[in-house]
Amino acid sequence: MKKIITLIENIEYGRKYLEQTDKKGNKTINTDNYIFNNLSLERVTYTSEDIVDITDELTVVSNEITESFKNTFISRGREATTEQIYFANETAKVVLGESQDSHIIVDPAPCGFGKSTIKLELMKYFTKLYEEEILTTGVIIVGDRLEDLKQLQTDLGEYSKHTFLLEGWNEDVCKDKSIKIAENKMCRKCTYTNCKVKIQGYEQSKYPILLITNSRLQQFGEMIGSQYKKWDGGERKILLIDERPQILDNVLVSKELLNKIDTAISNVDYENMSEKTQLSNYWKEIINLVESKMIPLRENYKRFIISNTCNIGVCLDNESFKKLWDKYMKKDFYRELTHIHTVLTRGGFYVCESNKEFIATIGCRNLRNDYKDFEKVVIFDGSALYDPQYISMYDYNEETGVDNSDLRFLYISNGRTYENLNITANLAHKISKTEFKNKSKYLVKATAEYIKNKVNIGFHANNYVVTYKEQAGQLGQLLDNSTLKHRIPKNVDGKAYYFGNTKGSNEMESCTRMFQIGWDTLPDYLVAIMWLSCKGSWDKLLELCLDKEKAILYSEMLQKMDRHEDTFRQKTYSSGNKNYCFGLVEIDQFQYLDTVSKFYQEIHRTKLRDYNYKNDIDIYVFQASKYLIFEMIKNLLPKCNFKTNKDTLSEFQRAKDESFTKADGTKTVAQKFLNWNTNNWNGEKVNISEIKNKCEMTNEEWKNVKKNKSVKEILSECTRIREGKEYYLTRI
């Protein structure tokens, strides 16, 4: 049965009001006349009966697997909910049943629903059939991290003998213990014949279940089937993928990349110097051709759609060059080479931003074609329904009801209402990579103090902290004291968790409080590249942009800039304040969805993933790029307790005051008091005259410093005592 799910319902945002000009030329705003944008998100999903043929035998088997799923939950001290049981049964059916067509199945069960558990139960079922020698169909299981695949083998116990884990180079498998860092082509030159990396190519063919990482899946692309489908006892016809596989197919063709390949060409062993010179010269010609496209744009444009048609025999169309490349470089950098060829013969998206300059290729992988050798492909991804990258595979016409998508979303009932989830947004503070750079003297310290103070409130067990990679080390150090180190999980290197390295980790599942320091967002040029690849009609755009004027017009739409004014029906509308956005609403909404889907994943790494947990879970965030982000979150997390705090946080004010530098390098009066309070006062009764003496301040300065926000807050926590003519302060 087809079911349409409404994820985000009709959020109005971005109002712009009619500008009017009176007879004197003064501009006014008519607040009764306005235009606005609207954001809604729906997805069509399907039950198992629309995806596979439901037989009596399939029903019996899926019910048995579901019972085992329930028992595994019980053995872990939990009880599967009705919706989790439904999920397990539907998943078992779509994995084991006979497919009705070749669509890729996407199982969007959220984090904590039991995806790892149902995969484990399915593998137990398969291995039992292998034991009885009544099944020859094998499976390829793809995981995001090697550790997760190893854990699956551990959980399978004795049945893991039917699995083989493909590994790249690592210290554990390397026979040469003197090697600590992998180098290019290192394994090819290795003299150890019994190394797993070398022998696994033929060893893996002995096992029906093959475990590989997502990076290997990406590396082989459409060759994954021809490389690994067959095993000695039959064929691996089922492909199960954990998390979204690589959909985008982009290369940023930069001077750095071209030079890197140039170095690789120089370091190859050649039969003769003549061929080395030839290949090097061909490559220098390619470098010059790429640079010739960038140089005219560099001073005039930050973004530009380069459109050209070239059939003059360059790059891969040069047979002599291709012959030498195949002879010496072989597969090294071949993907990059094909994209460089595209830039030279078709075009790309030019970006010049700060210290970055490159031409990006635009496109997505055709996963349905890449995985065509398999009878069944299932992707398990908890944020798939609103992850914007899946747009490239989704083509459902709401008016006609015709679905031409390359995928089918499996319907998973999820009536969770999140009443125990509390989200606090501190709107007075914007935290971003740029803010950290501009406020490097105090911002990391301020966030650390804020986290410390919150951690010491209440009875929360563990606290999940996630931020940007650049600040993870410093923040981890500031949070590493005897009181906190057991209450804030961190990476093995002592750094705080950072965006991009939390995927697949379960270290935070005991945390009932989370601090997201910043937002996991992308630079606007990467957003534009992603949108063009997933949704934009790139071929049509290249055709239009053969006309330079159109290229300038469309390129400008792909750059964020102040667009607080808009024209509608020959009238001007304004938001009043600066409004930095793209020239197309769809690109902005693509970015908003990307940001929200990442946040949704992060919060579900906490105790929130435990559907039986009913106590409070607290999430703390800071100002988002648009308040719309928070409205979207409230839609996706119905009945969560969302509140905003518009006040300046005392930890931030104090850190800012303490970091202030006078022109002559001396401390301010406020800094002297704050330093004394932090380092020299334990809260015991102290004479105010003594405070003034130790802080080297006059009576007038004491009178004025009490107006400072940070000092004022400290004094508000103190008790003022009078004894005769003397005044004292105490905090005990």
N, C-alpha and C positions, 0 to 999 in steps of 0.2 A: 504494500500500500504506500502510495506517495504521500508524504506529509511536508507541509511548508511550515518552517519555523521562523518566527519573528524574533530576532536577536536584539535589534535596536529599533525602537519605534518612534519615528517622526520627531526627531529633535530639531527644533528651530534654533538657528544661531547666525551670527554675523549680520545683525541688522545694519542697514545703511538708510539714512533719512534724506528726504528730498531737500536739496539746497535751493533757497530762494533768494533773489536779490531785489532789494527795494529801490525806489527811485533815486536814492542817494548813493547807490552802489554798495550798500552794506549787505553782507551775506547773513542769512538766518537759516535755521533748521526747522523744518516742519515735522514734528515728532508724530503726527497723525498719518503721515504718508511715508511709507518705508518699503524696502525690499529686503529679502533675507534668503539665506540658504537653508536647506533641509537635509538631514541625514537619517536614512533608514537602512536597515540591513535584514534581508531575508535569505534563507537558503532552502532549497528543496532537498528533502531527504527521502530515503527508501527503506522499507522493512526488508527482511531477508527474502521474503517470498517474491519480491520484485528483482532480486539479484541472482538467486540460485533456485534450482528445482527442489522443492520440499517433498521428500519421500518419507515413508514410514520408518525406513532404516535410519535415515538422517535424523529424524525426530528422536528416535531411541538413543542414538549415539550422543547427540547434542545434550540430551537430558542427563545422560550418565556423566558427561564432562562437567555439566553445570553442578551436579551433586558433589563432584570432587572439588570443584571451585569453592562451593559453600563450606565444605569440610576443611579446606586449607585455611580459609578465613577464621574458622572456629579454632583451629590449632594455633593461630597467632593471637588468640584472645579477642577476636573481633567477630562481628556477625554481619554478613553481607546484607545490604538493604534490598528491598524488592526491585529497585531499579538496577542495582549491580547484578542481581541474578538474571534479570531480563537481558542486560548487556552481555553477560557470559553466554547465554543461550543463543542470542542472535549472532554473536561473533563466531561461536562454534559452527553454526549453520553456514555462514558465508565462507568460512575457511574450508570446510569439509565438503560442502555441497557442490553439485555440478553447475558451473556458471552458465547463465542465460546469454551472455555476450562477453565482449573483451574489455569492458570498462574496468578501470582501476577503482578498487573499493577503498574508501577512506573511512576509518572507524574513529569518530571524533569524541570518544568517551573522555571526559576531563581527567586531569591528574588525580590520582588516588582512587580511581574507579575500579582498578584491578586489571589493567592492561598487562602488566608483567605476569600476574597470576594466571590469567587465562592463556597466555602464551605458554607458560610452564605446563599447564594442564593439557594443552593440545600436544605438546612435545612428549609428555608422558604417554598419551594415547598412541601417538605414532610409534614411539620406541617399543611399546608392548607388542604392536603389530609386527615390527621388525624382528622382535624376539621369537614370535610365532611363525616368522617367515611367510606371512600372508600379504605383505605390502611391499611394493618396490618404489612407490612414489616418494621422492625425497623433498626436502625443504631447504631453502636458503633463508636464514634469519639475519636481518641487518640491524645493528645497534649503533647508537651514537658514540658510545665509548667502549673501549676494549674491556674495561673493568666490568661493565654490565654483562657482556657476553660471557666472561669468565664466571660471573656470579650465576648465570643461567646453567652453566655446566655443573657448578657446585650444587645447585638446587636439584638438578636432575639425578644426582647421586650415581648409583650404579648404571643408570640408563645413559649417562653422558658418554659411554663407550661408543655410542652411535653418532657422536658429534665430532666435528673437527673445526678448530678455530684457526682461521688464517690471520697471521700476524705480520706486520712490517718489522723492520729492525728495531730491537730494543735490547737493553743490557741483559735482561733475563734470559733471552734465547741466544744471544751472541756467544759464540765459542771463543772468540778472541777477547779476553777480559781486559786487554790493554786499551781497547777502544771504548770511549765514553760518549762520543758525539757522532751521529750519523753524517756521512758525507755522500755527495752525489756519486752514483755508480759503485759505491763501496762494496756492496754485496756481490756484484758481478765479478769483481777481481779477487774475492775471498778464496783462500786455498783450503778452507775447512769443508770437507765434502759431506759431513753429517750434520750440518747446521740446519735447523728447522726452516729458516727462511728460504734456503736453497731447495730442500727436498719436498716442501709442502705442496708444490705444484702438482706432483704425482701422488703424494700421500693423501691429499684431500679426496681423491677419486674413490677411496675405499669406504667412505662414510656417507650415509644418506642425508644427514643433517649438516649443513655447512654454515658456520657462523662468520660473518664478515662485518666490517665497520662501514658506516655511511661514506667515509672518505674513499674507501676502496670501490664501493658501488659507483660513486661519482667518477672515479678514475677510469673505470672500464666502460661506463656509459652503455651504449647499445651492444657492446661486445660481452656484457655480463652473462648473457645466455649461452653464447657459443663457447665461452671460457669455462663456465662452471655448472651448466645445466646437467650434463651427464655425470653419472657415477657408475661404479662397476656393476651395481645391481639393478640399475634402471635410470630414471631421470628425475631430477629435482624440478618438479612442475609448479611448486608453490613458492612465492616470494613474499615474505613478511617483513615489513620495514617499520622500525621504531622511529618516530618523529618524521617531519617532512624531509624528503630527500632534496638534493640540490635541484631547484627548478630553474633558476636564472642561469643564463649562459653568456656571461660578459667577461671581457678582458679589458683592462685599462692600459692602453698602449701608450707608454710614457718613455721618456729618454732613459730612465733608470732601467726599465725592462729591456729596451733595445741594447743598452750597454751590458746588461747581465748576459744576454744571449751572445753578444759579441765576445765577451770573455770566455764563455763556454766553447765557442767556435775556435778560439785561439788555443785552448787547452787540450783539444782533441789530438790523438796520435794519428798523423797522416802518413800515407805511403810515400808521398813526395811533397816537396815544398811548393811545387807548381799548383797542386790542387788546393793546398792551404791558402795560397795567395788568391786563387780564383774564388774560393768560397768566401774569404774575407772581403774581397772587393765587391762581390755580389751583395753581401750583407751591408756594406757601407753605402751602397746605392739605395738599399731599402731604407736605411736610417735617414739618408738625405731626402728621400721621397716623403717619409712621414713628417720630418721636420719642415719640409716645404709647405705642408698643409697647415702647420701650426704657426709658423712665423708671421704670416699676414694677419692672423686673427689675434695674436698675443696682445697687442696694444689697444685693440678696439672692442673686444668682446670677452665676456666671462663665460658665456655659453653660446654655442653655435652648432647648428645641424649641418654637417658636411655631407653633401650629396654629390656623387660623381659616378660616372660609368667609365671604366678603364679596361681596354682590351689590348694593351700594347705589350703584353707578354712580361709583366712584372711578377715578382714573388713566385707563387706556385705555378703561374702560367709560363715561367721561364724554365724550360725543360733542363737546361744545363745546370741551373741552380738547384732544381729539385733533385736531380740525379746525385749531385754532390752532397746535398743535405741527407738524403736517404742513405748514402754510403757511410757518412761519418757521424751525423747527429742522430740518425735513426728516429726513435720516438721521443727523444729529449726535446722539450719545448715545442712539440709538434702542435699541440692545441693552441699555444700562443701564436705560432706561425700562421695557422689557419685564420685566426682573428686579425692578425696584422694584414694578411691578404685581403680580408673583407674591408678593412679600413682603406686600403689602397685602391680597391676595385669597385666598392659600392659606397662606402662612406661610414660615418660614425657621429658620435655626439662629443663635441669638443668642450673641455672644461678647463678654465684657468682660474684658480682660486687660491689666494695666498701663495704658498710655496709649492702648490700642486699644479701640474699641467699634463693633460693626457687627452687622448681620443678614445672614448669607450665604444665598444661594439654593443649592439642592442639585440637581445633575443632571449628566448627560453628554450630549454630542452623539451623535446617531445617525449615525455615519459611513457606514453602509451606505445610509442614506437620502440623506445629503448628496451622496454620489458615485454615485447611481443612474443618472445620465445617461451614465456611462462603461461600456464593455463589460468593461474590465479595470482593476483597481486593485491595485497592488503597493506595499507599504510595506517599505522596507529598514531594519531596526532590529536592531542586534547584541545588545541586551539585552532584546528583546521577550519572551522565554520566561519571564523572572522579573521584568519590570517590572510592578508590581501594577496599574497603570492599565489594562492590557489585560484585567484581570478583568471589566471592564464589558462586554466583547465576547465573553467566553469562557464557554461553557455546555456543558460535557461531563459526562455522567453516567457515572461510572466503573463503577457496578454494571450498568447496562443497555447501555453502549457507545453510547448515542444522543448525537449531537453536534448541539446546536441553536445553536452559536456563530455570530456574524456574521462570523467570520474563519476562515481556515485557515492554520495555521502550516506552512510548507514544511519538510520534513525535510532538514536539512543535517548530514551526518556530520562530527563533530568529535571525533577521538580524542586531542586534545592533552592531554598530562599535566603540563606545566609544571615539569619537573624543574630547569630553569635559573632558576626564579623563587624568590627568597628574600624572605620577608616578616618584618620584625622589628616586634613590637608593644611599645612602651615603656609598660608598665602603671602605672608609678609616677606618671604625669602625665596629668591630664585636661585636654584643650584644647578649649574651646568659646567661643562668643561671650561667654557670661557670665564664664568664667574670664579671658578677655582683658580684660574690663571691670574685674573685681575685682582683677586683678594687672597693671594697666596700666603700673606702674613698671618691670617687669622681664620680663614673659612674652614679648613680641615679641623683645626683645634676646636672651633665653635661647634661643629657637628659632633665631634667626639664627646664634648662635655654634655651636649644635649642628650646623646645616647646614654651616657653614663648615668645621668640624673633620672632618665626614664627607667633604665634597667633596675635602679634601686627602689623603684616604686612598685608596690603590689607583690604578687606571688607567682609571677610568670617564671617558667622553668628556663627555657633557652630563648635567645633573641637572635634573629637572623638579620644581618647587616649586609647590604649590597650597594655598590657604588661603581664609579668609573675605574678602569684599570690603572690609570695614572695616579689615583689617590688611594688605591687599595693598600699599598705598602705602608704609607704614613698613617692611615686610619687604623690599620691593624696594630701598629706599634702603640698608638695612643690608647687603644682599647685592651692592651695586653698587660694587665696587672693581676695581682693575686685574687682580687675580688671578682674580676670579670672574665678571666681567660677560660673558665669552665662553663660560662653562661652565654658566650658568644662564639659559635662555631666559626672557624676560619680555615683557610687552605693549609696544606701541610707546610708551606713555606712561611706561615704566620701572617700572610696578607689577608685582608678582608676579602670576601667574595666580590667579584666584579662582573658587570654585564658581559655576557658571552661565555663565561666559564662555569656557569651553574647548571647548564643543560644536562639532564640525566642524573644529577646528583641527588641523593636522598639524605644528605648530612643534615638538612634543615627540617626534616619531618617532625622533630620533637619541639620545634620552636612555636611558641604561642604569641610571639610579638615579632614584628618585622619593621625595619627601618630602611626605606629606599631613599638613598641619598642621591638625588638627581633622577633623570629619566633616560631610559635606554632608547635614544633617538639616533637617527642617521643624519649626516650632512645633507643639505638639501639637494646637492648634485647627485648623490647616490639614490635619493628618493625619486628624483626625476628619471634616472637610469632604470630603476626598478619598475616604475610605472610604465615607461615606454616599452619595456620588455614584456610586461604582463598584460597590459591593456591597450597601449597605444598601437595604432596601425602603422608600424614602422616603414614597411615597404611603400605604402601610399604616401607617407610623410616625406620619404626620400625623393619620391617622384615630384611632389609639390615643391620641395626645397631646391630643385634645380634652378628655380627662380630665386635670385638672391634676396629680393625684397620679401618674399614669403618666408625664406629661411630666417631672416632677421626677425620677422613678426612671430613666427612659431618658436624660435629659440628664446625670445624674451619671455614667452609664457612659461618656459621651463626653468625660470630663475625666480627665486623669492625676492620680492621687493615691496616697498610700501605701495599698497593698492587700496588706500582708505577711501578713494573716490571711484565711483562706477557710473557708467552711462546706461540708462535703460529707457527705451522709447524716447530717445533724444533729450532726456532729462538727466541731470546730475544728482547722484545720491552720495552721501558721505557718512562714514562711521564716526567722524569727529576726531578720532585719535589715529595715530599711525597704525597700519595693519599690514604686517609683512606676511605675504602669502604668494602662492603660485598664480599664474594667469588662468589656470583651469581649476575649478572647484574639485574635480575628480582626483587631482594629484594631492591636494591638501587632505582630502578624506582618506586617500590611500595611506598617507603618513600617519593620520590619527589612528587608523585601524592597526597599523603596524605597532605603534606605541602601546596601544591598549592591549593588544594580544600578548605582547611581551610582559606587561604588568600582570595580566591574568595568569600567565605561566609562573611568574615569580611568587605570587602570593600562594599559589597552590603547591609550592615546595614546602610550605610550613605545615603545621598541624591541621591546616584546613583540608589537606588531602585525606584526613581521616573522617569519613562520613558519619562515624558514630560519636565523634567528639562534639559535645554541646556547650562547653564552657567558652568564655570570651577569647577571641583572637584579635589582637590590636595591630593595626598597620599605620605607620606614620610616613607621610610623603610631603613634598614641598610643591611650590608653585609649578604648574604645568604651562606649556606654551600657550594653551587656550583652555578656558574653563570648560569648553566642550568636552575635553578629555574626561573630566570628572562626571559629566552628564552621561557619557558613554559607559563609564565604569558602573554607574548606578543602574543603568539598564541591564548590563550583563550580570550584575550581582543583586538581584531583586531583594528588597527588604534589609539590605545591609545598613548599618548605622553610620551614615556619612555626615561628618561635621567639618566645618572650616574654622580655622583660627587666624584672624587677621592681625593679631598683635605681634609686635616684634618679640622674638624669643630672647629671654634674658641672657642665655649663654652666648648668643650671637652679639648682642650689644656689649657684653662684658669683654669678649674676645676682641671686638673691634676697638674698644676703648684701650685695652691693654696693648694693642699693636700699634697705636698711633705714634708717629715719630715727629718730634718737634724739629724745627730747622737747625737748632744748635745741638741736637742729639740728646738733650736732657729729657727726663721724664716729666710728664704733666703731674699736677697735684692729684688728679684722679688715679693715675697709674701708680703713684706712690702708695695711696691708700689701698688700692686693689691688690698690689703686691704684698703689702703688710698683712692684709686680711687673709690672703691665700697661704703665705709662707710663715707668718710669725704669730698668728692669733688662733688659739684653740677654742675661742668662744667664752673663756672665763672672764669674770668681771675685770674691767680695765678702766682706768681714769681717762676721761676724754682729753684732758690736758696731756696725758702721756701719749695718746694717739697722735695729737698734733705735733708733739715733740719728736716722736719717732718718724713721722711722715714729713717732718720739716715744713710745716705749713703755719701760716699766720691765722689769727682769729677770723679775719675777713675771708681768707682762702677756705677755711673750714666751713664757713657759712655758705660760700658759693659751691663748694664741691658736693654738698649734700643735695644739690639740684641735679647732679649728674645721674642719669637713669640707672647705671649699674650700681653706683654708690647708694642711691636712694633705695634700691631693692634690697641691698644687704642690710641697710639700717632698718628697713621695715620688718626684718626678721629678728631684730634685736630688742631687748628691753632696756629702757632708759631709767636709771636709778639716781635719785638725788640723796646725798648724805651731807647735810649742812650746806656749805657753799659749793661743794664739789659734785660733779655729774659723772656717772659711770655708764658703761654699756656692757651688756652681757647677752650671750646667745644660748646659754645653758638653762 
